[in-house]
Amino acid sequence: MDRYDLMLQLPAFYKSIPFAELQRVLGEAARRAAADVDFTMLQLWPQTASGWGLELWETAYGIPVEVDKDTEFRRTRIVSKLRGQGTPTAELIRAVAASFVNGEVEVVEHSGEYYFAVKFVSVLGVPPNIEDLTAAINEIKPAHLRFVYEYLYRTWEQAGAKTWGQVAAFSWKDLREGDIG
């Protein structure tokens, strides 16, 4: 039973008079209102927000609104900003970096040299959005520390027993980072 079909909730007598059209229109209005409430509820969390909801989140946290970027990219920046609240620890920086690359990240502290390394453990090569990750880390790290990235690349040994003929179709970037089957 469609809960917004108001005629189903009335006695059969009302189906024979013009009252049915009014009930149909009111039922459609109730259905649209319920859909609007559901959509609005999705805007309350950055993981499900879209369009105007993302814009509100970005504005609230001082993130530049870039409507030309895709929704997942914008959500990642917001979630990273939320995770970046608090005392800047290695764990906080790891969590922020992991949210950008959707993978495993390690943060190695070199206290005596006043820097730390962000190592991408489960992603080969340079992750996408590295510029935004850099901006996020610069925003939360202590000002006296610098940081470096450590990237993983495929070695010749990891490439397997492939001949030059088999890998000739791949670029160097594909051999280091891509799927070479």
NORTA-V703170 format. One line per field, one symbol per residue. ss: DSSP state (@ for helix, = for strand, . for the rest). A space follows every 50 residues. Layout:
BEGIN
ss: ???
END
This chain:
BEGIN
ss: .....@@@@..@@@@@..@@@@@@@@@@@@@@@@@@@@@@@@........ .@@@@@@@@@..........@@@@@@@@@@@@@......@@@@@@@@@@@ @...======@@@.==========.....@@@@@@@@@@@.....===== ==...@@@@....@@@@....@@@@@@....
END
